[in-house]
Amino acid sequence: MGTNGADTPGTESVWDYPRPPRIEPDTRHVMVWHAGVPLADSRRCVRVLETSHPPVFYVPRTDVRMELLRASEHRSVCEWKGTATYWDLGPELGPPSAAPVAWSYEAPRPDYAPIAGHLAFHADRVDTCTVDGERVRAQPGGFYGGWITDGITGPFKGVPGSWGW
């Protein structure tokens, strides 16, 4: 049972997630679509769970249509996972996007080795992301990439005033 609203069986409160983040396998059916084209289709994802954040689903590269994405020059560093590589939509899917649609950790720090080479998608930068058929909602704020489903409760980091959480 959650401590901040996850008192319904089958729900999780992001306030019960640990810091530093925990990794766990997830066999639910994850799909990502853009411009009518499936970008990812997997039942072999890894979720990263971190206090105050909705889960981030990392999709194995073999379940992503990599020919439709292009590596960006942009990089960032996570204090736990290491250096992130960002991914833009390829020209096959229309004009370039204003912001990367996905990111990966090609060589994460040892504790996060299970996400090496997996891609995580921003739900608000592609047309549709689903988990077992449920359309996910993007984590607020535009920076973080967590996926909100009906089974996840907040409040979530990313809303105005939450940067100091």
For each residue, the residues with C-beta under 8 A, 3 or more apart:
1: 6 7
2: 5 6 7 11 12 13 15 16 153
3: 6 13 15 16
4: 13 14 15 16 153 154 155
5: 2 11 13 153 154
6: 1 2 3 11 12 13 16 153
7: 1 2 11
8: 11
9:
10: 151
11: 2 5 6 7 8 150 151 152 153
12: 2 6 16 17 151 152 153
13: 2 3 4 5 6 16 17 152 153 154
14: 4 17 49 50 51 52 53 54 146 152 153 154 156
15: 2 3 4 51 52
16: 2 3 4 6 12 13
17: 12 13 14 21 22 49 50 51 52 53
18: 21 22 49 50 51
19: 50 51
20: 50 80 111
21: 17 18 48 49 50 53 80 81
22: 17 18 48 49 50
23: 46 47 48 49 112 114 115
24: 46 47 49
25: 44 45 46 47 114
26: 30 45 46 47 57
27: 43 44 45
28: 43 45 131 132
29: 41 42 43 130 131 132 133
30: 26 40 41 42 43 45 57 59 129 130 131
31: 38 40 41 42 128 129 130
32: 38 39 40 41 59 64 121 126 128 129
33: 36 37 38 39 126 127 128 129
34: 37 39 89 93 101 126 127 128
35: 93 94 127
36: 33 127
37: 33 34 65 68 92 93
38: 31 32 33 41 65
39: 32 33 34 64 65 68 69 101 121 126
40: 30 31 32 59 63 64 65 119 121
41: 29 30 31 32 38 63
42: 29 30 31 45 59 60 63 64
43: 27 28 29 30
44: 25 27 60 63
45: 25 26 27 28 30 42 57 58 59 60 118
46: 23 24 25 26 57 58 114 115 118
47: 23 24 25 26 55 56 57 58
48: 21 22 23 55 56 58 81 112 115 120
49: 14 17 18 21 22 23 24 53 55
50: 14 17 18 19 20 21 22 53 56
51: 14 15 17 18 19
52: 14 15 17 154 155 156 157 162 165
53: 14 17 21 49 50 56 139 144 146 156 157
54: 14 139 146 147 148 149 152 154 156
55: 47 48 49 146 147 152
56: 47 48 50 53 120 145 146 147
57: 26 30 45 46 47 120 121 131 147
58: 45 46 47 48 104 115 118 119 120
59: 30 32 40 42 45 63 64 118 119 120 121
60: 42 44 45 63 64 117 118
61: 64 66 104 117 118 119
62:
63: 40 41 42 44 59 60
64: 32 39 40 42 59 60 61 69 119
65: 37 38 39 40 68 69
66: 61 69
67: 90 92
68: 37 39 65 89 90 92 93
69: 39 64 65 66 87 88 89 90 101 102 119
70: 87 88 89 90
71: 85 86 87 88
72: 85 86 87 88 100
73:
74: 86 100
75: 83 84 85 86
76: 83 84 86 103
77: 82 83 84
78: 81 82 83 84 105
79:
80: 20 21 109 111 112
81: 21 48 78 84 105 108 109 112 115
82: 77 78 105 107 108 109 112
83: 75 76 77 78 105 106 107
84: 75 76 77 78 81 103 104 105
85: 71 72 75 103 104 105 106
86: 71 72 74 75 76 100 102 103
87: 69 70 71 72 100 101 102 103 104 119
88: 69 70 71 72 96 97 100 101
89: 34 68 69 70 93 94 96 97 101
90: 67 68 69 70 93
91: 94 96
92: 37 67 68
93: 34 35 37 68 89 90
94: 35 89 91
95:
96: 88 89 91
97: 88 89 100 101 125
98:
99: 122 125
100: 72 74 86 87 88 97 103 122 125
101: 34 39 69 87 88 89 97 121 122 125 126
102: 69 86 87 119 120 121 122
103: 76 84 85 86 87 100 119 120 145
104: 58 61 84 85 87 115 117 118 119 120
105: 78 81 82 83 84 85 108 112 115 116 117 118
106: 83 85 116 117
107: 82 83 116
108: 81 82 105 112 113 115 116
109: 80 81 82 112
110: 113
111: 20 80
112: 23 48 80 81 82 105 108 109 115 116
113: 108 110 116
114: 23 25 46 118
115: 23 46 48 58 81 104 105 108 112 118
116: 105 106 107 108 112 113
117: 60 61 104 105 106
118: 45 46 58 59 60 61 104 105 114 115
119: 40 58 59 61 64 69 87 102 103 104
120: 48 56 57 58 59 102 103 104 145
121: 32 39 40 57 59 101 102 125 126 129 145
122: 99 100 101 102 125 126 138 145
123: 126 129 136 137 138 139 145 147
124: 138 142
125: 97 99 100 101 121 122
126: 32 33 34 39 101 121 122 123 129
127: 33 34 35 36
128: 31 32 33 34 135
129: 30 31 32 33 121 123 126 135 136 147
130: 29 30 31 133 134 135 136
131: 28 29 30 57 134 136 147 149
132: 28 29
133: 29 130
134: 130 131 149 150
135: 128 129 130
136: 123 129 130 131 147 148 149
137: 123 147 148 149
138: 122 123 124 145 146 147 148
139: 53 54 123 144 145 146 147 148 156 157 158
140: 156 158 159
141: 144 157 158 159 162
142: 124 158
143: 158
144: 53 139 141 157 158
145: 56 103 120 121 122 123 138 139
146: 14 53 54 55 56 138 139 156 158
147: 54 55 56 57 123 129 131 136 137 138 139 152
148: 54 136 137 138 139 152 154 156
149: 54 131 134 136 137 152
150: 11 134
151: 10 11 12
152: 11 12 13 14 54 55 147 148 149
153: 2 4 5 6 11 12 13 14
154: 4 5 13 14 52 54 148
155: 4 52 159 162
156: 14 52 53 54 139 140 146 148 159 162
157: 52 53 139 141 144 162 163 165
158: 139 140 141 142 143 144 146 162
159: 140 141 155 156 162
160:
161:
162: 52 141 155 156 157 158 159 165
163: 157
164:
165: 52 157 162
